[in-house]
Amino acid sequence: MGAKTPMNPQIPPKLLDHYFDLTKKALAKAKIIAPERSHLHKIAQDFRQMAESYYKDAQHFRKEGDGARALGAVYYAHAWLDAGARLGAFDVGGDDELFTLAQ
């Protein structure tokens, strides 16, 4: 039985550009609004740190030419911001295009 060839799908640069741009805008817009001494503030800080870390990882993967991992990491970065906005830990100015807000 031979070794499996690893999957390395080509991710179009235009698709990466789109999601990097969306996530960069979301990072700029998401502001922690929970009171500093509240439990929710600590959660918001953690969500923000996770988003920033995944975004940094995405940039690294993209630089290394690993489009699949770059796309996955940028999706995760945006998801952390989206979850924080939906939870009410971030003020996103009511932006329901960058974020999935409750109706």
MIKOLTOR-684237 format. One record per residue: residue in one letter; x, y, z of N, C-alpha, C in turn. Coordinates in steps of 0.02 Angstrom, whole numbers, plus 50000, padded with zeros to 5 digits. Each point is the difference from the previous one (the first is absolute). Layout:
N
AXYZXYZXYZ
...
//
This chain:
103
M500424994250000499585005850000500455006250000
G499935004549950500425005949993499775005750045
A500455004850008499845005950040499495004349963
K499555003050038499515004449970500325006749983
T499805002849944500235006649981499595005150039
P500335004750035499635005050037499605004649954
M499415001950022499595004549960500285007050006
N500065003549945500245006950000499595003949948
P499365001250017499585003549952500255007249990
Q499955002349939500185006949985499435004650022
I500175004850042499515004950022500135006349958
P499485002449966500105005949958500225006150042
P500525003549979500225005950038499455005150011
K499555000649952499445004850006499554998150059
L499904993550011499594997750056500355001750066
L500654998750003500385001850060499975007650012
D500105003949948499975007350007499335002150030
H499464997149976499335001750023499924998750075
Y500194994050022499904998350071500515003450046
F500605001249976500475003950040499745007150009
D499735002949947499735006850004499405000450048
L499544995249994499424999950045500214999450073
T500474995650012500214998950070500405005950026
K500405003149959500365006150021499505005450019
K499485000949960499485004950016499644998250065
A499864993650009499664997850061500435001150061
L500654998749995500465001350055500005007450019
A499995004349950500005007250013499355002450031
K499454996749983499355002350023499804997350068
A500204994050017499784996750063500355003250060
K499615003450040500255003350061499704996750061
I500424998550048499764997050063499585005150036
I499394998050019499555004650035499804997650069
A500174993950016499834997350066500385003950053
P499695001350057500345003650054500654996450019
E500525004050013500674997350011500034994850056
R499615000950052500044995450057499504994249994
S499674999549944499514994649991500324993749972
H499664994550012500224993649972499985000349923
L499505003449973499945000549927500585003849969
H500295004750036500585003649974500594995249989
K500104995550048500544995049993499864995549940
I499384998149991499824995949942500135003849936
A499805006449998500105004149940500755000649985
Q500405001050051500735000449989500264993549971
D499764994450025500224993549976499784999049927
F499385001749984499754999449931500425004449954
R500155006050022500405004649959500714997249989
Q500304997550053500674997249995500014994049953
M499494995850004499964994249956499935002349927
A499595005049988499915002649932500655002749973
E500355004050041500645002849978500524994649987
S500014994950042500484994549991499874996149936
Y499364998449988499834996449938500145004249939
Y499895006650004500145004449944500755000149985
K500395000350053500734999949992500224993349970
D499714994550024500154993549971499824999849926
A499425002849982499785000249931500515003749956
Q500245005650025500515003849963500634995849990
H500204996450052500594995849996499904994549947
F499444996550004499874994649952499985002749928
R499705005849992499975002949933500705001649974
K500415002950042500685001649981500394993749981
E499864994550034500344993749986499704996449939
G499485002749971499694997049941499494994650015
D499794999550062499504995050020499315003350003
G499705000649941499365003449994499444996750039
A500004993450002499464996450035500015001650075
R500594999750030500055001650071499885007450013
A500225004249954499885007250007499255001450001
L499644996949954499285001149997499664997350062
G500204994150023499714997350061500125004550060
A500615002550007500175004350057499635006749997
V499935002849941499655006449996499254999050014
Y499734994349980499304998450018499924999650076
Y500464996650033499984999550073500055006850032
A500455004249976500095006850028499345003749997
H499674999849943499375003749992499464996850044
A500014993550006499504996650041500045002150073
W500605000950027500075002350069499705007050008
L500125004349952499725006850002499244999749994
D499774995949955499284999349990499654997450063
A500304995150032499724997350062499985005350054
G500535004050006500025005350050499475005349987
A499895001649937499495004949982499304997350017
R499894993849982499354996850013499864999550075
L500534998750038499944999450073499875006850033
G500195005449967499925006650028500625002550036
A500564996649990500635002050031500345005549959
F499845000449936500295005149955499455004649974
D500175006349995499585004749963500265000049929
V499554998649953500194999849929499595005049959
G499715004850037499625005249966499404997649962
G499724994450020499414997349966500154997249930
D500624998949985500204997649934499804992749990
D499464999049963499764993249988500234997349932
E500505003349971500324997349940500654996550018
L500385003050046500624996850023499884994950055
F499435000850035499864995850059499304997149995
T499914994350034499344996950004499695002150066
L499565004949996499705002750061499304997150010
A499794999750063499344997550017499475004749973
Q499454997249979499445004049973499575002950055
//
